[in-house]
Amino acid sequence: MQEHAESTTSGGKHPLLDGWNSPPNLVTYTRILLVIVFIILDIMAGDWGQADMGLRWTAAVLFIIAASTDKLDGWMARRYNQVTELGKLMDPIADKLLVCSALIIAALHHEIWWWVTILFLVREIGITLLRVMVVNKRGTVIAASNSGKYKTLFQCLGLGMLMVPLGSSWSWYLPITRAVIILALVLCLYSGGEYLAGVYGSGSRAASSRS
């Protein structure tokens, strides 16, 4: 695998750029644009939507759409055999942009604890930087594990619930929402450790095989 990546790169065409304009990747780019609009609306809506409840509902809908299309681009890539290295890299980055922006704004709005947001951010940013390093070094992307996929699911579910302003109507809604987010945090830290083990474990095996 590594020899193939090196030969492809030395030929003048980086495999990361293959299929950059494929339909699944275009969906991913659209998700990133939705995230930008979501950030603007969520900030303008204020704490729990007190500044403008209409903007809060609109931001919630955009968040749900952006989170849901994660499955769309993945399904398209597999269904039409258009899985690319760029897609495997950009898809989790788009997820992290959505999730991290929502977490930061929620903490700024005092809707979630800062320590939760910080732990999420340290893990997400750290793993993203590590992914980029792995791509530059090996020319390939390590796909997300099952625990990472469950982490993304519960992150989006919990933050989507938090975005929908129903806490004032149902007393049980906010505690359940925060419990889902804490579960996502546990999965986040576990999958991060799993990814580190996969990266450095495979590196150790490759070094021992060369020796």
Disulfide bonds with the S-S distance in Angstrom:
none
